[in-house]
Amino acid sequence: MVVNVEQGAANPSVGTLLRLSDALGVGLPALVEPPESKSVKVTHQGDGAILWSSESGGRGVLVAGTEPPDVVELWDWTLGPGDRHVSEPHKQGTHELVQVRKGAIVIEVGGESVAIAAGDAAAFPGDVSHAYANPRGRPATFSLVVFEPGVGSKPEPGGLHA
């Protein structure tokens, strides 16, 4: 896969990028963001890394992140009508925060589904299977924060991350 990406023959999924960043011990932000020598990193509108997109106009954009060992990622998400993004469980101890800015979404976490509307927020474990869905006919936007502790530390036997 790495060779195909390097040659421009394949676009890796978010899950593939997360597994690669974990294997390198650098965290996803360090893998996809340009290097910055200043103490304050600014991502201007439109400059984030688009790591997921859909045919209905949905997209997941990584707009900011911290360095290991405790990585925090800030995402800007749009789910088009009918979009659903599924995420494999992240590293044990990962937590996610979501705040809907426009529209409404359904968050599916470990078999439980919760609907949240504009202005609402939710917190949930990211180390279980989870998904974000937009069952409505209009786009929905939300901010997502992912906290992943211990990136680059000793891997868990048989653990998944994506």
C-alpha positions as CSV (number, residue, x, y, z in Angstrom):
1,M,0.0,0.0,0.0
2,V,2.8,2.5,0.9
3,V,4.4,1.9,-2.5
4,N,1.1,2.5,-4.3
5,V,0.5,5.7,-2.3
6,E,4.0,6.9,-3.0
7,Q,3.5,6.3,-6.8
8,G,0.1,8.0,-6.8
9,A,-1.6,4.8,-7.7
10,A,-3.8,4.6,-4.6
11,N,-5.4,6.9,-2.0
12,P,-5.2,5.4,1.5
13,S,-8.3,5.3,3.7
14,V,-8.3,7.1,7.1
15,G,-7.9,3.7,8.7
16,T,-4.8,2.9,6.7
17,L,-3.3,6.3,7.5
18,L,-4.0,5.8,11.2
19,R,-2.4,2.3,11.2
20,L,0.6,3.7,9.4
21,S,1.0,6.7,11.7
22,D,0.7,4.3,14.7
23,A,3.3,2.0,13.3
24,L,5.7,5.0,12.8
25,G,4.8,6.3,16.3
26,V,4.1,9.8,15.1
27,G,0.3,10.4,15.2
28,L,-1.9,11.2,12.3
29,P,-1.4,15.0,12.4
30,A,2.4,14.6,12.0
31,L,1.9,12.3,9.0
32,V,-0.4,14.5,7.0
33,E,0.4,18.1,8.1
34,P,3.3,20.1,6.6
35,P,6.2,20.6,9.0
36,E,6.0,23.8,11.0
37,S,8.9,25.3,12.9
38,K,6.8,27.9,14.7
39,S,5.3,27.3,18.2
40,V,1.8,28.3,16.9
41,K,0.6,26.3,13.9
42,V,-2.2,27.9,11.9
43,T,-4.3,26.1,9.4
44,H,-6.1,28.5,7.2
45,Q,-9.6,27.8,5.9
46,G,-9.3,25.3,3.0
47,D,-5.8,24.2,3.9
48,G,-6.7,21.2,6.1
49,A,-6.0,17.6,5.1
50,I,-9.1,16.1,3.4
51,L,-8.9,12.5,4.6
52,W,-12.4,11.3,3.7
53,S,-14.9,12.3,1.1
54,S,-18.2,11.1,-0.4
55,E,-20.1,11.4,-3.7
56,S,-22.8,13.4,-1.9
57,G,-20.3,16.2,-0.9
58,G,-19.3,14.8,2.5
59,R,-15.8,15.2,3.8
60,G,-13.6,14.8,6.8
61,V,-10.9,17.4,7.2
62,L,-8.1,17.2,9.7
63,V,-7.5,20.8,10.6
64,A,-5.2,20.7,13.6
65,G,-3.4,18.2,15.8
66,T,-0.8,17.8,18.5
67,E,2.4,15.8,18.7
68,P,2.8,12.4,20.5
69,P,2.6,10.9,22.9
70,D,-0.9,12.2,23.7
71,V,-2.3,13.2,20.4
72,V,-5.4,15.5,20.0
73,E,-6.9,15.9,16.6
74,L,-9.4,18.6,15.5
75,W,-11.6,17.7,12.6
76,D,-14.1,19.6,10.5
77,W,-16.8,17.2,9.1
78,T,-19.6,17.5,6.6
79,L,-21.9,14.6,6.0
80,G,-24.0,14.8,2.9
81,P,-27.5,13.5,2.7
82,G,-27.4,9.7,3.4
83,D,-23.7,9.7,4.3
84,R,-22.3,7.3,6.9
85,H,-18.7,7.1,8.0
86,V,-17.6,4.0,9.9
87,S,-14.6,4.0,12.1
88,E,-12.8,1.0,13.5
89,P,-11.9,1.1,17.2
90,H,-9.0,3.4,17.9
91,K,-6.3,2.6,20.5
92,Q,-7.5,1.8,24.0
93,G,-8.2,4.9,26.0
94,T,-9.2,7.0,23.0
95,H,-12.1,9.5,23.5
96,E,-14.0,11.5,21.0
97,L,-16.1,14.7,21.3
98,V,-18.6,15.9,18.7
99,Q,-20.5,19.1,18.4
100,V,-23.0,19.6,15.6
101,R,-22.8,23.0,14.0
102,K,-25.5,22.6,11.3
103,G,-28.2,20.0,10.7
104,A,-28.3,16.8,12.7
105,I,-26.4,13.5,12.8
106,V,-26.7,10.1,14.4
107,I,-23.7,8.7,16.3
108,E,-23.5,4.9,16.5
109,V,-21.2,3.7,19.3
110,G,-20.9,0.0,20.3
111,G,-24.4,-0.8,19.1
112,E,-26.1,2.3,20.6
113,S,-27.4,5.1,18.3
114,V,-27.8,8.7,19.5
115,A,-29.2,11.6,17.4
116,I,-27.8,15.0,18.0
117,A,-28.9,18.3,16.4
118,A,-27.2,21.7,15.8
119,G,-25.8,23.0,19.0
120,D,-25.8,19.6,20.7
121,A,-22.6,17.8,21.7
122,A,-21.6,14.3,22.7
123,A,-18.7,12.5,24.3
124,F,-18.0,8.8,23.8
125,P,-15.2,6.2,23.8
126,G,-13.4,6.0,20.5
127,D,-11.9,2.6,21.3
128,V,-15.0,0.7,20.2
129,S,-16.6,0.5,16.8
130,H,-18.4,3.7,15.9
131,A,-19.9,5.6,13.0
132,Y,-21.4,9.0,12.1
133,A,-24.4,9.1,9.9
134,N,-26.7,11.7,8.3
135,P,-30.1,10.1,7.6
136,R,-31.6,13.4,6.6
137,G,-31.9,15.1,3.2
138,R,-29.7,18.1,4.0
139,P,-25.9,18.3,4.7
140,A,-24.8,18.3,8.3
141,T,-21.6,19.8,9.7
142,F,-19.8,19.0,13.0
143,S,-16.6,19.5,14.8
144,L,-14.8,16.4,16.0
145,V,-12.0,16.1,18.6
146,V,-10.2,12.9,19.0
147,F,-7.9,12.3,22.1
148,E,-5.6,9.4,21.6
149,P,-3.2,8.7,24.5
150,G,0.2,7.1,24.2
151,V,0.8,7.2,20.5
152,G,4.1,5.6,19.7
153,S,4.2,3.7,22.9
154,K,4.4,-0.1,23.0
155,P,1.6,-1.5,20.8
156,E,-1.1,-3.6,22.3
157,P,-1.1,-7.3,21.3
158,G,-3.8,-7.8,18.6
159,G,-5.0,-4.2,19.0
160,L,-6.7,-2.3,16.2
161,H,-6.5,1.3,15.3
162,A,-8.4,3.2,12.6
